[in-house]
Amino acid sequence: MDAKAPTCTEEGNVAYWKCSCGKYFSDAACTTEIAESQITLEALGHSDYQYTDNGDGTHKVTCGVCSEVITASEAHVYVEGTCPCGATETPVVPKDENLKFLNVSLSLQECIQFTYMAKYTGVLNNYDSYYVAFSRNDFKDGLVENQDSGYKYSTRYHCFSYSVWSMQMNDEITATLYGVKDGVIYEGETVVKSVRDYVEEKFSAVNEATKLVYANMLQYGAMAQVNFAYDTENLVTTGLRDEITAYITTEAPATVNQTAATNNGLTAVKLAQNALGTQDAVKLQYVLNIGTSDVNSLYAVATWVNEKGETVEKRYEGSQFTKQGKYYIVLVDGLNAVNGKVPVSLTVYDASTNAAVSETFTCSIQSQVYARQTATNNTTAKVNALNLMNALMNYYNACEALFG
C-alpha cells in the first residue's frame, strides 16, 4: 500500500506490504516486519488558527492549514486590550444616572435647532468638564459626529444645542450627555429624536398658531429634500397624522418686491444680483462685482430692524466674502424665522478710509421668494425651487404670526 500523508481531519499511513501470512512489512521483499499499529498515522488536527473580525463583537476562526471554518462566530478574547483578530477592546464607560436632560426643545432661529437643557447645580458642577456627543446618519455623508460643551443658561442650568438643516428634519439625532472627573469619563442619558419626532410628540398639546408653525416647518423640510435631492424616498411629511397635515398651508404666499438701491453715484462696487441660501441656514446673498478693488481692502455692513424694533448691524470683512467666478458673495446671516419680510440693507466700504464705495442695496427674504414666483419656472429644477421658496415663506409667515 502506498504511503498517504495525514491531513487535519483524516488519518494517513506509511507505505507497507501485507504478506499472505497476515504479517506486515515495510519493504516489497518482505524482509522488515512492522506491527500493524505502526502503519496508521494519526490525523494532524487543525493548527495555525486564523482569526477574522466579524465587526459585531465576534470573530471567525479558520484553520491556517486547510482553511476549514472552525467557528463562524466566537466572542472576542482580549489580551492587553487587543484580540487576535485585531479588534481592540472598548473601555467600559461608567454610568451616572444623575447625568440626564431636563428637557429638549426646538428653537426657530436662522436654522432649526434642538436645545438640550441639563441641571448645572448639583449635577454638572460636580464634574471637571461636560459635553454632549451628537451623532446623525446623513443620507449623503453617512455617520456625522460632533460634540458641544454648551453654554450656561443660568446659575442652575446649562444648555447644549444641535442645528438641523432644512432637508434633515427626518434625520434622527442621537445625543448623549457625558461628564469628566479626574480624567474618567462618565456616561449619562441618551436621547434619540428627529424634528419630525418632536413635532409629532408636541402637536396635540400646542395652540393653533404653533400648530401652523410646526406643520409648515415640516412642509418646508419636505420641499428642501426634493430641491436638494436628499432622501426623497422618505419625505418628512410622508405618513404624517391627518391632524398635522390639515395645518399645512397649500396656497402660495403673497409677497412683494422690496429690492432697492440708493442712487448716490458710488459705483466702485456694484450689485450683480441677490439670491437666497436655504440649505443650512437661511441667508441673504449679495453678489458683488468689485471691479478693480482689492477684496481685502473692503468690508460690508448689513443693517435691519428686528422683531423687537432694534437695529441690527453686522460687519463682514473682505476676507469673509466668498469668491464665485469674477464675483464675490456676502452672506448675511442672523435672520431668524420672523424676519422674512424685513428689508436688509448692505453697503460696501473702503477699509482704509471707512468711506462708502457702493450704493446701499436693499433686499429681503420675501423679495427673493417674489423673484422666484414671478420668474419663468419651466424646468423641474425651477419648479422645485419655487415650491421650496413658497414653503419657506409660508413657514416664516406662520412664525411671524406666532412670535411677531
Backbone hydrogen bonds in HBPLUS format (Angstrom, degrees):
<---DONOR---> <-ACCEPTOR-->    atom                        ^
c    i                          cat <-CA-CA->   ^        H-A-AA   ^      H-
h    n   atom  resd res      DA  || num        DHA   H-A  angle D-A-AA Bond
n    s   type  num  typ     dist DA aas  dist angle  dist       angle   num
A0016-TYR N   A0001-MET O   3.02 MM  15  5.24 151.6  2.10 138.5 147.6     1
A0004-LYS N   A0013-ASN O   2.83 MM   9  5.08 166.5  1.85 143.7 147.7     2
A0013-ASN N   A0004-LYS O   2.76 MM   9  5.08 151.8  1.84 134.2 143.1     3
A0007-THR N   A0010-GLU O   3.01 MM   3  5.16 159.1  2.05 142.9 149.6     4
A0044-LEU N   A0007-THR O   2.83 MM  37  5.78 152.6  1.91 146.3 149.6     5
A0045-GLY N   A0008-CYS O   2.86 MM  37  4.21 134.4  2.07 109.6 118.6     6
A0012-GLY N   A0041-LEU O   2.87 MM  29  4.81 162.8  1.90 141.5 147.1     7
A0041-LEU N   A0012-GLY O   2.87 MM  29  4.81 175.9  1.87 123.2 123.0     8
A0014-VAL N   A0039-ILE O   2.97 MM  25  5.38 151.3  2.05 144.7 153.9     9
A0017-TRP N   A0025-PHE O   2.76 MM   8  5.12 155.3  1.82 152.2 157.2    10
A0025-PHE N   A0017-TRP O   2.75 MM   8  5.12 154.6  1.82 153.1 160.8    11
A0019-CYS N   A0023-LYS O   2.84 MM   4  5.42 160.4  1.87 161.4 166.6    12
A0022-GLY N   A0019-CYS O   2.80 MM   3  5.37 163.4  1.83 116.2 121.5    13
A0034-ILE N   A0024-TYR O   2.85 MM  10  5.54 163.3  1.88 133.2 136.8    14
A0026-SER N   A0032-THR O   2.91 MM   6  5.78 153.2  1.99 160.2 168.0    15
A0030-CYS N   A0027-ASP O   3.03 MM   3  5.36 156.9  2.09 108.7 116.0    16
A0038-GLN N   A0035-ALA O   2.93 MM   3  5.38 153.5  2.00 110.7 119.2    17
A0039-ILE N   A0036-GLU O   3.15 MM   3  5.49 160.7  2.19 109.8 115.8    18
A0064-GLY N   A0047-SER O   3.08 MM  17  6.24 147.4  2.19 156.3 163.5    19
A0064-GLY N   A0048-ASP O   3.02 MM  16  4.69 114.3  2.47 100.2 117.7    20
A0050-GLN N   A0062-THR O   2.79 MM  12  5.18 166.6  1.81 156.8 160.2    21
A0062-THR N   A0050-GLN O   2.91 MM  12  5.18 162.4  1.94 148.4 154.3    22
A0052-THR N   A0060-LYS O   2.88 MM   8  5.06 157.0  1.93 145.1 152.1    23
A0060-LYS N   A0052-THR O   2.74 MM   8  5.06 158.7  1.78 147.6 151.5    24
A0054-ASN N   A0058-THR O   2.91 MM   4  5.56 163.5  1.94 139.3 141.8    25
A0076-HIS N   A0057-GLY O   3.38 MM  19  6.24 154.3  2.45 147.9 142.4    26
A0059-HIS N   A0074-GLU O   2.81 MM  15  5.34 148.0  1.92 142.5 152.0    27
A0074-GLU N   A0059-HIS O   2.91 MM  15  5.34 146.7  2.02 142.5 153.3    28
A0061-VAL N   A0071-THR O   2.81 MM  10  5.06 167.0  1.83 153.1 157.7    29
A0070-ILE N   A0061-VAL O   2.73 MM   9  5.42 146.8  1.84 143.4 154.0    30
A0071-THR N   A0061-VAL O   3.21 MM  10  5.06 160.0  2.25 132.1 136.8    31
A0063-CYS N   A0068-GLU O   2.91 MM   5  5.40 154.6  1.98 146.5 154.1    32
A0067-SER N   A0063-CYS O   2.90 MM   4  4.71 134.9  2.11 123.8 133.7    33
A0079-VAL N   A0082-THR O   2.89 MM   3  5.34 168.6  1.90 133.3 134.9    34
A0082-THR N   A0079-VAL O   3.23 MM   3  5.34 166.2  2.25 106.5 110.7    35
A0089-GLU N   A0081-GLY O   2.80 MM   8  4.95 166.2  1.82 142.2 144.3    36
A0083-CYS N   A0087-ALA O   2.85 MM   4  5.28 167.8  1.86 162.8 166.2    37
A0086-GLY N   A0083-CYS O   2.86 MM   3  5.35 163.3  1.89 120.5 125.9    38
A0187-GLU N   A0094-PRO O   2.78 MM  93  6.16 162.8  1.81 154.5 158.4    39
A0096-ASP N   A0187-GLU O   2.91 MM  91  6.04 155.1  1.97 152.6 153.4    40
A0099-LEU N   A0096-ASP O   3.02 MM   3  5.63 158.3  2.07 117.1 123.5    41
A0100-LYS N   A0098-ASN O   3.04 MM   2  5.75 114.4  2.49 112.0  95.3    42
A0189-GLU N   A0099-LEU O   2.73 MM  90  6.09 153.3  1.80 155.8 164.7    43
A0102-LEU N   A0117-MET O   2.68 MM  15  5.56 155.2  1.74 148.7 157.1    44
A0117-MET N   A0103-ASN O   3.05 MM  14  5.57 168.6  2.06 161.5 164.9    45
A0105-SER N   A0115-THR O   2.90 MM  10  5.19 163.8  1.93 149.6 154.6    46
A0115-THR N   A0105-SER O   2.85 MM  10  5.19 161.1  1.88 146.8 149.1    47
A0107-SER N   A0113-GLN O   2.68 MM   6  5.04 176.7  1.69 162.3 162.7    48
A0113-GLN N   A0107-SER O   2.97 MM   6  5.04 162.6  2.00 152.5 153.6    49
A0109-GLN N   A0111-CYS O   3.24 MM   2  5.08 136.9  2.44 146.7 139.3    50
A0282-VAL N   A0110-GLU O   3.19 MM 172  5.70 165.9  2.21 147.8 144.1    51
A0164-VAL N   A0112-ILE O   2.71 MM  52  5.35 172.5  1.71 166.4 165.1    52
A0114-PHE N   A0162-TYR O   2.81 MM  48  5.16 158.7  1.86 158.2 153.5    53
A0162-TYR N   A0114-PHE O   2.95 MM  48  5.16 149.1  2.05 143.0 148.7    54
A0116-TYR N   A0160-PHE O   2.71 MM  44  5.05 168.2  1.73 154.4 158.7    55
A0160-PHE N   A0116-TYR O   2.85 MM  44  5.05 148.6  1.95 139.3 149.8    56
A0118-ALA N   A0158-HIS O   2.83 MM  40  5.39 165.9  1.85 165.3 170.0    57
A0158-HIS N   A0118-ALA O   2.94 MM  40  5.39 164.4  1.96 157.2 160.2    58
A0124-LEU N   A0119-LYS O   3.33 MM   5  6.54 166.9  2.34 141.2 145.0    59
A0120-TYR N   A0156-ARG O   2.67 MM  36  5.07 161.0  1.70 136.6 137.7    60
A0123-VAL N   A0120-TYR O   3.21 MM   3  5.42 163.7  2.24 118.5 122.7    61
A0125-ASN N   A0120-TYR O   2.99 MM   5  5.62 165.4  2.01 150.4 145.8    62
A0121-THR N   A0156-ARG O   3.40 MM  35  5.02 150.5  2.49 111.2 117.0    63
A0126-ASN N   A0123-VAL O   3.05 MM   3  5.58 161.3  2.09 114.5 120.0    64
A0127-TYR N   A0124-LEU O   2.99 MM   3  5.61 167.0  2.01 121.1 124.8    65
A0128-ASP N   A0180-VAL O   2.77 MM  52  5.70 137.0  1.96 149.5 162.6    66
A0129-SER N   A0180-VAL O   3.30 MM  51  5.23 150.5  2.39 138.8 143.3    67
A0180-VAL N   A0129-SER O   2.84 MM  51  5.23 165.2  1.86 149.9 147.2    68
A0131-TYR N   A0178-TYR O   3.06 MM  47  5.45 155.4  2.12 140.1 145.5    69
A0178-TYR N   A0131-TYR O   2.85 MM  47  5.45 166.1  1.87 174.4 176.8    70
A0132-VAL N   A0148-ASP O   2.99 MM  16  5.43 159.2  2.04 144.8 150.7    71
A0148-ASP N   A0132-VAL O   3.03 MM  16  5.43 147.4  2.14 145.1 155.2    72
A0133-ALA N   A0176-THR O   2.90 MM  43  5.29 156.8  1.95 154.2 154.9    73
A0176-THR N   A0133-ALA O   3.04 MM  43  5.29 156.0  2.10 141.4 149.1    74
A0134-PHE N   A0146-ASN O   2.75 MM  12  5.35 172.7  1.76 174.8 175.5    75
A0146-ASN N   A0134-PHE O   3.06 MM  12  5.35 156.2  2.12 138.9 143.6    76
A0135-SER N   A0174-THR O   2.98 MM  39  5.20 139.0  2.15 140.0 150.2    77
A0174-THR N   A0135-SER O   2.90 MM  39  5.20 173.8  1.90 159.4 161.0    78
A0136-ARG N   A0144-VAL O   2.91 MM   8  5.26 141.2  2.06 143.0 154.8    79
A0144-VAL N   A0136-ARG O   2.79 MM   8  5.26 159.0  1.84 151.6 158.9    80
A0138-ASP N   A0142-GLY O   2.69 MM   4  4.70 154.9  1.75 137.5 131.4    81
A0142-GLY N   A0138-ASP O   2.95 MM   4  4.70 140.5  2.11 130.4 130.4    82
A0151-TYR N   A0159-CYS O   2.82 MM   8  5.47 151.9  1.90 153.0 162.5    83
A0159-CYS N   A0151-TYR O   2.88 MM   8  5.47 171.9  1.89 168.6 167.4    84
A0153-TYR N   A0157-TYR O   3.04 MM   4  5.44 135.0  2.25 124.3 135.0    85
A0154-SER N   A0157-TYR O   3.21 MM   3  5.22 160.9  2.25 141.3 136.8    86
A0168-GLN N   A0165-TRP O   2.99 MM   3  5.31 164.7  2.02 117.8 122.2    87
A0166-SER N   A0279-GLN O   3.33 MM 113  6.01 144.2  2.47 151.7 161.5    88
A0171-ASP N   A0168-GLN O   2.98 MM   3  5.27 159.6  2.02 112.6 119.4    89
A0196-ARG N   A0169-MET O   3.13 MM  27  6.07 152.0  2.21 166.6 158.7    90
A0173-ILE N   A0193-LYS O   2.89 MM  20  5.37 170.5  1.90 124.9 128.2    91
A0193-LYS N   A0173-ILE O   3.02 MM  20  5.37 160.0  2.06 140.1 144.3    92
A0175-ALA N   A0191-VAL O   2.84 MM  16  5.24 165.1  1.86 153.3 158.5    93
A0191-VAL N   A0175-ALA O   2.81 MM  16  5.24 157.9  1.86 151.1 157.3    94
A0177-LEU N   A0189-GLU O   3.06 MM  12  5.73 159.7  2.10 158.8 163.0    95
A0188-GLY N   A0177-LEU O   2.66 MM  11  4.99 141.9  1.80 172.5 172.8    96
A0179-GLY N   A0186-TYR O   2.96 MM   7  5.15 157.4  2.02 143.3 150.5    97
A0186-TYR N   A0179-GLY O   2.71 MM   7  5.15 169.5  1.72 166.4 169.1    98
A0181-LYS N   A0184-VAL O   2.91 MM   3  5.27 161.0  1.95 151.0 153.3    99
A0184-VAL N   A0181-LYS O   2.93 MM   3  5.27 165.6  1.96 119.2 121.9   100
A0198-TYR N   A0194-SER O   3.01 MM   4  6.32 159.6  2.05 150.5 155.1   101
A0199-VAL N   A0195-VAL O   2.99 MM   4  6.32 161.9  2.02 154.8 158.8   102
A0200-GLU N   A0196-ARG O   2.90 MM   4  6.14 168.4  1.91 161.8 164.6   103
A0201-GLU N   A0197-ASP O   2.95 MM   4  6.14 148.8  2.05 148.6 157.2   104
A0202-LYS N   A0198-TYR O   3.03 MM   4  6.21 157.1  2.09 151.5 157.1   105
A0203-PHE N   A0199-VAL O   2.85 MM   4  5.49 143.5  1.98 153.5 160.3   106
A0205-ALA N   A0202-LYS O   3.04 MM   3  5.72 140.7  2.20 120.3 130.9   107
A0206-VAL N   A0203-PHE O   3.33 MM   3  5.67 157.0  2.38 110.9 116.8   108
A0211-LYS N   A0207-ASN O   2.99 MM   4  6.27 151.0  2.07 150.5 159.5   109
A0212-LEU N   A0208-GLU O   3.08 MM   4  6.41 152.5  2.15 148.5 154.9   110
A0213-VAL N   A0209-ALA O   3.17 MM   4  6.51 150.7  2.26 140.0 147.8   111
A0214-TYR N   A0210-THR O   2.88 MM   4  6.16 170.0  1.89 159.7 160.4   112
A0215-ALA N   A0211-LYS O   2.94 MM   4  6.02 172.3  1.94 154.0 156.5   113
A0216-ASN N   A0212-LEU O   3.08 MM   4  6.03 164.3  2.11 143.0 147.9   114
A0217-MET N   A0213-VAL O   2.86 MM   4  5.90 139.1  2.02 145.6 157.4   115
A0218-LEU N   A0214-TYR O   3.14 MM   4  6.42 157.4  2.20 149.0 153.1   116
A0219-GLN N   A0215-ALA O   3.09 MM   4  6.41 151.2  2.18 142.1 150.5   117
A0220-TYR N   A0216-ASN O   2.97 MM   4  6.06 152.7  2.05 137.5 144.5   118
A0221-GLY N   A0217-MET O   2.95 MM   4  6.28 150.1  2.04 142.7 151.4   119
A0222-ALA N   A0218-LEU O   2.89 MM   4  6.22 152.5  1.97 148.4 155.2   120
A0223-MET N   A0219-GLN O   3.01 MM   4  6.27 161.3  2.04 151.2 155.5   121
A0224-ALA N   A0220-TYR O   2.95 MM   4  6.16 143.3  2.09 143.0 153.6   122
A0225-GLN N   A0221-GLY O   2.97 MM   4  6.27 149.7  2.06 144.8 152.8   123
A0226-VAL N   A0222-ALA O   3.11 MM   4  6.48 156.5  2.17 147.5 152.8   124
A0227-ASN N   A0223-MET O   2.92 MM   4  6.07 164.7  1.94 144.4 149.2   125
A0228-PHE N   A0224-ALA O   2.89 MM   4  5.92 159.8  1.93 151.4 155.9   126
A0230-TYR N   A0225-GLN O   2.82 MM   5  4.65 163.4  1.85 137.0 142.6   127
A0229-ALA N   A0226-VAL O   3.27 MM   3  5.02 161.9  2.30  99.0 104.0   128
A0234-ASN N   A0231-ASP O   3.02 MM   3  5.69 163.4  2.04 118.5 123.9   129
A0238-THR N   A0235-LEU O   3.03 MM   3  5.37 156.9  2.08 112.0 119.2   130
A0240-LEU N   A0237-THR O   3.32 MM   3  5.59 159.2  2.36 129.7 125.2   131
A0244-ILE N   A0241-ARG O   2.95 MM   3  5.49 147.8  2.06 112.1 121.6   132
A0245-THR N   A0241-ARG O   3.15 MM   4  6.56 164.9  2.18 156.6 159.5   133
A0246-ALA N   A0242-ASP O   2.97 MM   4  5.92 146.9  2.08 149.0 155.8   134
A0247-TYR N   A0244-ILE O   3.01 MM   3  5.69 160.2  2.05 119.1 125.0   135
A0248-ILE N   A0245-THR O   3.12 MM   3  5.32 165.9  2.14 110.1 114.5   136
A0260-ALA N   A0362-THR O   2.97 MM 102  4.99 145.6  2.09 132.5 135.1   137
A0362-THR N   A0260-ALA O   2.79 MM 102  4.99 173.8  1.80 151.8 150.7   138
A0262-THR N   A0360-THR O   3.19 MM  98  5.48 150.3  2.29 136.1 144.2   139
A0269-VAL N   A0357-VAL O   3.09 MM  88  6.07 143.0  2.23 155.8 153.5   140
A0270-LYS N   A0289-ASN O   2.91 MM  19  5.13 167.6  1.92 147.7 148.3   141
A0289-ASN N   A0270-LYS O   2.80 MM  19  5.13 167.6  1.81 151.1 155.3   142
A0272-ALA N   A0287-VAL O   2.71 MM  15  5.42 155.5  1.76 152.3 158.9   143
A0273-GLN N   A0287-VAL O   3.41 MM  14  5.26 155.5  2.47 130.7 134.4   144
A0287-VAL N   A0273-GLN O   2.91 MM  14  5.26 163.1  1.94 172.6 172.8   145
A0275-ALA N   A0285-GLN O   2.94 MM  10  4.86 147.4  2.05 137.3 142.0   146
A0285-GLN N   A0275-ALA O   2.85 MM  10  4.86 164.0  1.88 143.7 138.4   147
A0277-GLY N   A0283-LYS O   2.80 MM   6  4.98 173.9  1.80 160.4 160.1   148
A0283-LYS N   A0277-GLY O   2.96 MM   6  4.98 152.6  2.04 134.7 142.7   149
A0284-LEU N   A0332-VAL O   3.29 MM  48  5.16 140.4  2.45 145.1 142.3   150
A0332-VAL N   A0284-LEU O   2.83 MM  48  5.16 167.5  1.85 162.3 162.5   151
A0286-TYR N   A0330-VAL O   2.99 MM  44  5.14 165.2  2.02 144.6 149.4   152
A0330-VAL N   A0286-TYR O   2.92 MM  44  5.14 160.7  1.95 142.0 147.5   153
A0288-LEU N   A0328-TYR O   2.66 MM  40  5.14 176.9  1.66 163.1 162.5   154
A0328-TYR N   A0288-LEU O   2.97 MM  40  5.14 159.6  2.01 144.9 151.5   155
A0293-SER N   A0290-ILE O   3.04 MM   3  5.60 156.9  2.10 141.8 141.5   156
A0297-SER N   A0294-ASP O   2.84 MM   3  5.40 161.2  1.88 119.8 126.2   157
A0298-LEU N   A0295-VAL O   3.19 MM   3  5.42 160.4  2.23 112.2 114.2   158
A0351-ALA N   A0297-SER O   2.74 MM  54  5.30 173.3  1.74 146.8 147.6   159
A0318-GLY N   A0298-LEU O   2.92 MM  20  5.02 124.6  2.23 156.8 142.5   160
A0299-TYR N   A0349-TYR O   3.09 MM  50  5.39 142.9  2.23 141.5 146.7   161
A0349-TYR N   A0299-TYR O   2.72 MM  50  5.39 167.9  1.73 169.5 173.4   162
A0300-ALA N   A0316-TYR O   2.85 MM  16  5.15 161.5  1.89 145.2 150.9   163
A0316-TYR N   A0300-ALA O   2.78 MM  16  5.15 162.1  1.81 155.9 160.1   164
A0301-VAL N   A0347-THR O   2.89 MM  46  5.49 157.9  1.94 156.0 162.9   165
A0347-THR N   A0301-VAL O   3.06 MM  46  5.49 155.6  2.12 143.3 149.5   166
A0302-ALA N   A0314-LYS O   2.85 MM  12  5.25 163.1  1.87 156.4 159.4   167
A0314-LYS N   A0302-ALA O   2.85 MM  12  5.25 162.6  1.88 154.2 160.2   168
A0303-THR N   A0345-SER O   2.86 MM  42  5.34 152.4  1.93 149.2 158.5   169
A0345-SER N   A0303-THR O   2.96 MM  42  5.34 162.6  1.99 159.6 159.4   170
A0304-TRP N   A0312-VAL O   3.02 MM   8  5.34 148.2  2.12 143.2 151.8   171
A0312-VAL N   A0304-TRP O   2.67 MM   8  5.34 174.1  1.67 175.9 176.7   172
A0306-ASN N   A0310-GLU O   2.85 MM   4  5.49 157.0  1.91 161.8 158.7   173
A0309-GLY N   A0306-ASN O   2.92 MM   3  5.40 163.9  1.95 119.7 123.2   174
A0320-GLN N   A0317-GLU O   2.81 MM   3  5.32 155.7  1.87 115.0 123.3   175
A0321-PHE N   A0318-GLY O   3.06 MM   3  5.27 156.1  2.12 105.9 113.4   176
A0322-THR N   A0329-ILE O   2.87 MM   7  4.89 169.0  1.88 142.8 144.5   177
A0329-ILE N   A0322-THR O   2.70 MM   7  4.89 157.2  1.75 136.2 144.3   178
A0324-GLN N   A0327-TYR O   2.83 MM   3  5.22 173.8  1.83 147.6 147.7   179
A0327-TYR N   A0324-GLN O   3.00 MM   3  5.22 157.6  2.05 128.8 128.2   180
A0339-ASN N   A0336-ASN O   3.04 MM   3  5.58 165.8  2.06 124.2 126.5   181
A0342-VAL N   A0339-ASN O   3.27 MM   3  5.14 165.5  2.29 104.6 108.8   182
A0366-GLN N   A0340-GLY O   2.93 MM  26  5.78 138.9  2.10 179.0 167.1   183
A0344-VAL N   A0363-CYS O   2.63 MM  19  5.39 171.9  1.64 171.1 174.0   184
A0363-CYS N   A0344-VAL O   2.96 MM  19  5.39 155.1  2.02 140.5 147.3   185
A0346-LEU N   A0361-PHE O   2.75 MM  15  5.18 150.4  1.83 143.1 153.3   186
A0361-PHE N   A0346-LEU O   2.87 MM  15  5.18 160.1  1.91 154.5 149.2   187
A0357-VAL N   A0348-VAL O   2.89 MM   9  5.82 168.6  1.90 146.4 147.6   188
A0350-ASP N   A0355-ALA O   2.86 MM   5  5.46 158.7  1.90 151.4 156.6   189
A0354-ASN N   A0350-ASP O   2.65 MM   4  5.13 140.9  1.79 154.2 163.7   190
A0368-GLN N   A0364-SER O   3.33 MM   4  6.70 145.7  2.46 141.3 148.5   191
A0368-GLN N   A0365-ILE O   3.05 MM   3  5.33 126.0  2.35 102.5 115.7   192
A0369-VAL N   A0365-ILE O   3.14 MM   4  6.56 148.4  2.24 146.3 155.7   193
A0370-TYR N   A0366-GLN O   2.81 MM   4  6.03 158.9  1.86 147.1 153.1   194
A0371-ALA N   A0367-SER O   2.91 MM   4  6.14 151.6  1.99 140.6 148.2   195
A0372-ARG N   A0368-GLN O   3.15 MM   4  6.37 151.9  2.24 139.2 145.4   196
A0373-GLN N   A0369-VAL O   2.87 MM   4  6.15 156.3  1.93 151.3 158.8   197
A0374-THR N   A0370-TYR O   2.96 MM   4  6.14 150.2  2.05 151.4 158.2   198
A0375-ALA N   A0372-ARG O   3.34 MM   3  5.12 155.9  2.40  96.1 103.1   199
A0383-VAL N   A0379-THR O   2.93 MM   4  6.20 157.8  1.98 154.0 160.5   200
A0384-ASN N   A0380-THR O   2.86 MM   4  6.05 159.7  1.90 152.4 157.9   201
A0385-ALA N   A0381-ALA O   2.99 MM   4  6.20 152.8  2.07 140.5 148.0   202
A0386-LEU N   A0382-LYS O   2.88 MM   4  6.11 151.9  1.96 143.4 151.3   203
A0387-ASN N   A0383-VAL O   2.90 MM   4  6.17 165.0  1.92 153.6 156.9   204
A0388-LEU N   A0384-ASN O   2.98 MM   4  6.18 152.7  2.06 143.9 151.6   205
A0389-MET N   A0385-ALA O   2.91 MM   4  6.14 162.9  1.94 149.6 154.1   206
A0390-ASN N   A0386-LEU O   2.89 MM   4  6.11 166.6  1.91 158.5 161.8   207
A0391-ALA N   A0387-ASN O   2.99 MM   4  6.08 159.8  2.03 142.5 148.4   208
A0392-LEU N   A0388-LEU O   2.87 MM   4  6.05 158.2  1.92 151.4 157.8   209
A0393-MET N   A0389-MET O   2.96 MM   4  6.21 161.1  2.00 150.4 154.8   210
A0394-ASN N   A0390-ASN O   2.91 MM   4  6.15 156.3  1.97 149.4 156.2   211
A0395-TYR N   A0391-ALA O   2.97 MM   4  6.13 154.5  2.03 145.6 152.6   212
A0396-TYR N   A0392-LEU O   2.87 MM   4  6.15 159.3  1.91 150.4 156.4   213
A0397-ASN N   A0393-MET O   2.78 MM   4  5.94 153.7  1.85 146.8 154.1   214
A0398-ALA N   A0394-ASN O   3.06 MM   4  6.24 151.6  2.14 140.4 147.5   215
A0399-CYS N   A0395-TYR O   2.99 MM   4  6.33 151.5  2.07 146.3 154.6   216
A0400-GLU N   A0396-TYR O   2.84 MM   4  6.08 155.8  1.90 149.0 155.7   217
A0401-ALA N   A0397-ASN O   2.97 MM   4  6.20 152.6  2.05 144.0 151.0   218
A0402-LEU N   A0398-ALA O   3.04 MM   4  6.29 143.3  2.18 139.7 149.5   219
A0403-PHE N   A0399-CYS O   2.74 MM   4  5.84 174.7  1.74 161.9 163.3   220
A0404-GLY N   A0400-GLU O   2.71 MM   4  4.48 136.2  1.90 117.9 130.9   221
